[in-house]
């Protein structure tokens, strides 16, 4: 019989603002992480501070932002109006306090809920803020949200603005490191969305004159564009679009008030609808919407009064209204496209003809594939019912909470032993497993017809839900998990080829990863260490002693489920698959999968020499 648990007044607890944030940080900044991924909490802290500085620029104050990193410390300086001195402490330490509740001061801001800066303060071991207004400054210092010092109304020769320095609390974030690649991508988005804003980050300068046009050119290789970018701007909307020569699916970059809405929302749905409507009316033909949007590459940004997002991390817009006297988000965007895009196409007949040829080509390919697609969908449906290849996670099966792609991962693995180990070790709530049967087909140079005719790829496409667009992608992280031997490397290469050939936007958007699993286990009577390279093995032997027991893992199936939990849990190592925008997909696939065997041999030899030099450096 269970012991009765008493429930009295003593069980009722009240947390003040900082304790609530520190107890439940995930509610405010998403996952914690160690800085490996762009959505880790330390980048959300930085973003919350930068958002406020960018809002100053949007309101016409301050054209420059300075950002510096020194190990774990972050410094952000803007040249805006400066926080009103009398409310400086309240703004960074009192919940639901800020100027953004007054739309006269901040008309189209991202940070409307008065939480962001407070979350940074509460989650930092040290947080210092200084505001300068008209020759007078005030400074306040906090530790974990507690005010420890303040200097009132001191004369200053500094220019107006706000300076914030903070150090994320290692008692919460544990071991972490800011990575330039993630910060620089974030800063690029800021300047693309705010032409004329200059951001200085350490020794680099970020600046854009052409807004979203620059964004598309930065994200992709311009040689892959079917025609010059169409760039349209209105009072509260900007968009840039073209079509890709090589990719099959739609690719979107969407923003609201400068916030990257990676999950889209009402504005992106309105664009997709409005674009189809405008194209149909321009050509006077009722083309299929999928044919019209096939291979489109687009970035759309709107500004909304008091936007409503579906989470604190603001990745999906829920607002249906623009605010003020403007119509709904849907009507506003559809009307803009119906006028501006239509005018552009009438003035640029060559681009209009390119678009129509692309639609006709897509229509032809769709009809050729229609019969195959129907059979493939039926196969995928039957396979799903029998659950032969996909072991889904509960977040998608509907067993827990709301379907949330950002929290889910799928491992693509090969063989019964490897898939069995991962299946037994995974977090069943958020991690799914897709099991391959042997080596997948080499798809280099093939048409998309093979995706439907090949059972493995047909079922994988169905599991990911990516036939037409990334918008409905079911998993945020797609992880290739293979043995660290020659066969495993070959499978990795074949899968990467498949994604680059037919779904390159998955790679461009940072969804594809390689799971790193240990090659060695080194242990003595007290300590066990897992090593991912010869370099790490040598370091472990030096640390634990020459008499340590050394185990060489030949494959994933040899790692016990209990150990595997460590490798796919909080300590999981993932290598993201990235593309250099200067290299086209054709060039990339030709190098790795073409007939240039001598070039590849030289590449392998050169990189093996680098690895050997690293190992020798340890001795």
N, C-alpha and C positions, 0 to 999 in steps of 0.2 A: 504494500500500500504506500502510495506517495505521501511524503511528509507535507503537511499543510504549510503553505508559505503565507506569512502574515503580510497584509497590505494596509498600511497605516499612513498617517500624516508624514512620518519619517521617510516614506518612500517617494514623496513628492519633492522634486528638485527644481530649483530655478538657476539657470545659467545666465551670467551676464553676456554681453555681445561677444567679447573676445573669447571667452571660454566655449561658447557655442560654436564659433568658427573653428577653434582649435580641436574641439571634440568631433566635429563633423565637417572636416575640410572639403570632402568630396561634394558636398552640397553647393559649395561656392566656387571651386576651381576644378572640378572633375577629378580625375585620377592624379595621384601624387607623382610616381615615376622618378627616374633618376636623370632625366635630361636626354635620354636616347631618342625619344619621339617628340614630334613637334607639338603634340597635345598634352605633354606632361605638365604638371602643375606649376613648375618654376617658370615656364613660358607664359602661362596664364597670368601669373603675378606681374611679370614685366608688361604684358599687354594691357592690363588694367591701368597701369600708370601711364603708358604711352597714349592710350585712348583719351585720357583727360587732356594731355598736351595737344593731341590732334584736334580735339574739340575746340580748343582755343584758336587754332589756325582756321578752322571752319567758320568760326565766328568773326574772323578778320583780325585776329590778334596773334602776332608771332609767326614768322615764316621759317623758323629754324628750331630744331630739337637736337640736343646733344645727348648721346648715350655712351656710357663707358662701362666695361666689365673688367673686374680685377679678381680673378679666381671666382669666388662665390658672391662678391659684392657687386651691386648694380647701382649706377648713378644715372639719373634722368634729369635734364634741365630744359625747360622751355622758356620762351620769351613772350608769353601771353600776358594776360591782365594780372596774374597773380591771385592767389586765394585771398579773399578779404581777411585782413589780419585778425580782426576780432573773432572770427569764426574758424580760424586755422585749426585749432585742436579739435573742435567739434566735427569738422569736415572729414578728418582722418580717423576719428575714434568714436563717433556717435552714429549708430545705425539710422538709416533713413534720413540722413542730413546731407544737403548739397544744393548747389545752385541749379541743378538740372531738373528739379521739380518746378522751377519757374521757367516756362517756355520763352519768356522774353530774354533770358540770359543765355539759354542754350536751346536753339530751335530744333535742330535735327541731330541729336546726340545719340551715341550708342549707350553710354552708361547712365541709364535713367533711374536705376533703383537705389542709388546711394550706398551700395555695398562694396564695390570693387576695391577702393583704396583702403577701406577698413579691413577687408580680408587680407590684403598685403601686409598691413600693419600688424594684425593679429598673428599672422603666420611667419613673421620675421623676428629673428633674434635681436636685430637692431633695425630701427626705422627712424630716419631723420627727415623732416620736412622744413623747408624754409621758403617763405613767400616774400617777395619784394614788390612794393607798390609805391611809386613816386618818391623814391629816396628813403623809404622806411622799410625795415624788414622785421620779421618775427620768425623765430626758429623753435621747433619742438622736437624733442628726442623721446623715443619710446623703446621699450624692450618687451617683446611679445604682447604688444598692445597696451602696455602700462606706461603712462607718462612718467618719465624720470627727470626731465629737465626742460625748461623753456626760457628763451631770452626774448623779452618784450620790446617792441618798438625801438629798434636800434637803427641809427642812421646808416645808410648804405649807399655806395657809389655804383652798385650793380644795376644792370638794366632790369626793368620789370619782368616778372615771371615767377616760376616755381622750380625749386630744386628738391629732388627726393633721392635719398640714398637708402638702400635696404639690403639685408642679408637674409635669405630664406633660412628658416630655423631648421638646423640639422637634426633636432630631436623629432621633427615631423617628416622632413624630406630625406633623412638619413644621408647616404652618400649620393651626391649629385654633381653634375657638371653642365654648365651652359655650353652649348655647341653653336659655333658661329653660323653653320649652315641653316639652322632653324631660325635663328634671330634674323639673319639676312633675308630669308624668304619672307618673314613677317614684315620687315621694313620695306621691302620692295612693294608689297601690297599697299602699305600706307602711302608711299609716294605715287604709285600708279593711280590711286583713288583720290589723291589730293595734289594735282599738278601745281607746281610752284612751291611746294613744301620741300625743304631741304633737311635731311636727317644725317647727322654725322655720327657714325658708330666706330669707335676706336679710330682706326686710320682710314676708314672708308667713307665715301660720300654717296648718298642715295638721293636721286632727284629725277623727276619725270616732267617732260613738257607735253607729252601727247596722251597721258592718261591710260585708258584701257587699251588703246592701240599698242602702246609700249608693253603692256602686260601680255598680250597675245604673242607679240614678237619675242618676249623674254621666255615665255613658257614653251614655245615651239620653234621649230626650224622654219624660217620663212619660205624656204624652197619647197616645203610640203604644202603651202597654201595654194589652192586652186586659182584664186584671184586676189587682187589687193584687198586689204581689210576695209570693210565698211565701218565707218566710225561716225556715230550719230550722238548728238548731245542736246538735252533740253534743260529746263530749270531744275528739275529734280530727278533727272534720269540721264544715264550715259550707257551706251552699248557699243561693242565692237564685235564684228563677226566675219567669218569666212568659212570655207569648206576645206577639209583635208583631202589631199589626193590619195592617201594610203589607208587611213583608218576607216572602220565600218560604223562605229557607234557615234552617238552624240557626245560632245564634250562641253561642259559648262563651268564657268567661274562666276559665282553670283555673290553680290555684296549688298548690304543695307547699312546706310550711314557709316560706311567704311569698314563694317564688320564682314568678314568672310563667312557667308552662310553656306558651309560645305554640304549641308543637307537640303539646300534649296528652300522651298516654302512658297507662299502665295505669289510672290513676285516672279519666281522662275516658272511656275505653272502658267502664269499670265503671259509671260514672254513666249513660251512654247506654243500656246494657243494663238496668240496674236500674230506670231510669225507665219504660222500655217494659213491663217485667215488672209493675211496681206498677200502672200504668194499666190494663193488660189485666185484672189480677186484681180491681181495684176496680170496673170496669164489667162484669166478667164477659163480655167480648167479645174475640175474637182480632183486634183491629185491626192493620193493617199498621204496622210500626215507623216507616216513613217518614211515615205520616199522623200518628202520635202525636207525633213530634218536629218536625214541620214548623212553622216560625216560632218555635220555642222560643228564648228569650233567657235564658241561665243563667250563673251564676258558681259554681264549686265549688272549695273549698279543703280540703286535708287535711294532717295532720301525721304524719310517718313517722319512725320511728327509723332513723338512718343511711341516708338515701335514696340510691339509685343513679340517676344521670342519664346520658343517652347522650352528653353532651359537657361540656366544661369550662364552657360558657356556660349549661348547665342549662336547656335549653328543652324537654326531653322526659323524662318520668319512665320509668325502666326497672324500678324496684322492683316486685316482686310481693307483698312482705310488709310489713305495717304495723310489725312489730317487737314485741318483748316477748311478752306472752301473747295478743296480739290475733290474729285470723284474717288471711287474705290480704287485700290491698287490694280485690280483686274482691268477696269475700264480705262484707267489712266495709261497703262502700258499698251493695251490693245489700240487705243486711239492714237498714241504716239507712233506706233509702228505703221498704222494705217495711213498716217499722214507723211511722216518723215522717211520711212523706208520706201514707201511707194514713190515719193518724189525722187529719191536717190536713184531708184531703178529706172525711172523714166529718163533721167539725165545721164545714166551710165549704161547704155544698151549692151556693151560688151560684157559687163559683169552680169547683167540680167540674163544674157544668153548662156553664160557659163553655168549659172544656177539652174537654168532650165535643162541644159544638157545633163547636168548631174542628177536632176530629178528623173529624167527619162532613163538614164543608165540604172539608177536605183530601182525604178519600176521594172525594168527588164530583168534585173537580177532577182528581184523579189518573186516575179512570176516563175522564173526558172527554178527557184528554190521552194515554191509554195507546196508542191506535192511532197518533197523531201522533208520540209519543215513539219508538215502535218503528221507524217509517220514518226519523225523524231520526237515530237512532243508527246505522242502517245506512248512511245517507248520510255521516255523520261518519266511520264506519269505513272506507268506500271512499275518501273524500277523504284520510284519514290514510295509507292505503296508497300513494296516488299522490303524497302530499306536495305538494299543489298550493298550499296556503295557509300551512301551518306549516313553518318551517325550525327544527327543534328543536335544543336544545343537547345536547352529549354526556353531560352529567350525568344527563339523563333518558333518553337513548337507551341507557344502560348501557355506553357505551364507556369511561368513566372512573369509578372509585371507586363510592361509594354515592350513591344518589339523595338529594340534600339540598336541600329547597326553599329554605332560608335563603340559599343561595348563588346562586340562579337568578333571572333577569330575562327578561321577555318584552316586546318592543317591538311595539306595534300601530301599523301605518303604512298609508298609502294610496298606491297607484300603483307601477308597476314600477321607475321610476327611484329613488324614495325607498327602497323596500324593498331594491332592489339595492345601494344605497350602504351601508345598514346591514348587510345580510347579508355584504358583503365586508369590512366594518370590524369587526364584532363579535368578541367572545371566544367562539369556537365551543364552548368547554367549559361556559360558564355563561349565555350570552345567546342567546335564541331570538327569532325574528321571525315575526309573523303579519301577512299582507298582506291588506288590504281591497281590494275592487273598487268604487271610487267611494264616494260618500257613503252611510253606513249609514242605515237607516230611522229616522225619528223615532218612538220607542216611547211617547211621553208619553200616558198614559191607556189604554194597551193592556193586555191580559191576558197572562199568561205563555205562552199558546198561541203567540204570535208568535215566541217564542224558538226554538221547534221548527220552525215553518213557514218562517221566514226563514233561508236558507242561511248567510248571513254570521254571524248570531248563534248559530245551531245549532253551527257549526264552532268558533266562538270559545268557547262554553261547553264544548264537548268538549275543546278544547285546554287550557283552564284546569282542567278536571275539577272543576266547581263545581255540578253539577246539584242535589245534595242537601245538601251541607255544605262549609264552608270547610276542614274537617279534612283533606281530600285535595287542596287547592289545590296545583298543581304549581309555581307561581312565587311567590316572596316579593314581587317588585316587578312590577307591571303598568304599563307605561310607554306612554302615548299619545304617538306621535311623528308630528307633522303639520307641514306648512309653516306659517310664521308670517305667513300672509296671511288674507284674509277666509274663503276656502274652508277653509283649515286650521283656523281657529278654529271654524267651523261644525261640522266633523267632530269636533273635541274635544268640543264641547257635546253633540252627538248621542250620542257614546260615554259621556260622563259621565251623560247622561240614562238610557241603557240600564242602567248599573251601579246608579244610584240607584233606578231603578224595580224592578229584579229582584234585585239582589245588593248592597243597601246596606251589608251587613256588611263587604264588601271595602273600602268607603270608611271606615267606622267604625274598622276595624282597621288602617288606614294602609297598604294595599297598592297604592293607585292614585296614579299620578304623571303629570305632564306633563313631557316632555323639552324643555328649553330649548336651542335651537340659535342660533348667532350670526346676527345680521342683517347685520353688516358685518365686513370684514377690513381692517385698517389696517396698512400696512407701509412701511418704508423699506429702505435697503440692508442694515441690520443686524438689525432687530427686526420681528417680526410679532405683532400683537395682534388678538384676536377680540372683538367688541363685541356685546352682547346688547340694546342699547337706544341711542337717540339720546344719552342721558346719557353712556353709556360711550364712544360714538364721539367726542363732543366732548372728553372727557378724553384719549383716545388721540391725537387730532390735536394737542392742546396739548402732549402729552408727546413725540410723534415728529416734529412739525413740520408746517407747512401744506402742504409739498410731498409729503407722504406719498401713496402710492397707496391709494385707497379703493375697495373692492369691495362691492356690495350683493348679498347672497344672496337670490334670489327664491324658492327652494325647496330642500328637502333634496337633491333630485337634482342640484343645481348644486354641491354640496359634494363634493369628490373623496373617495374611500375613505380615502386616506392622511390627509386632514384629519379625516375623520369619526372615525377611531380616537381622536383627542384628545377629541372631544365625548361619546363613550360609554365612555370609559375612566376613569382615576382622576380626571380633571377634569370628569366628567359633572355637569351641573347638572340637578337634578330639583326640580320644585315639587310638593309633596304636595297631594293633594285632601283637604280637611278639611271636616267639618261642624260647625257650631255646634249644640250639643245643645239650645239653646233654639229652634232652627228645625226644624220637622218637614219630612220629605221632600216631603209634599204642598205645603207652603208654598214650598219651594225650587223645585220643578219648576213650580209655577203661576207663580212670578215670572219664571223664565227661559224657560219654554216655553209659557206660557198666552197669553191674548188681551189682556194688559195692556200693550200696546205703548207708550203714553205713559210709564208708569213706567220701563220699560227704557230708553227714549230718554233720560230725565233721568238715570238711573244712569250711562249711557255718557258723557254730556256732563260730568257731575261728575267722573268718573274721568279723562277726557281732560284736564280742567283741572289735576288733581293732577299728571299726568305732565308737562304743559307747565310748571308751576311748578318742578318738579324740574330740568328742562332749563335754565330761565332762571337758576336758582340757580348753575349752573356758570359762567355768563358773568360 
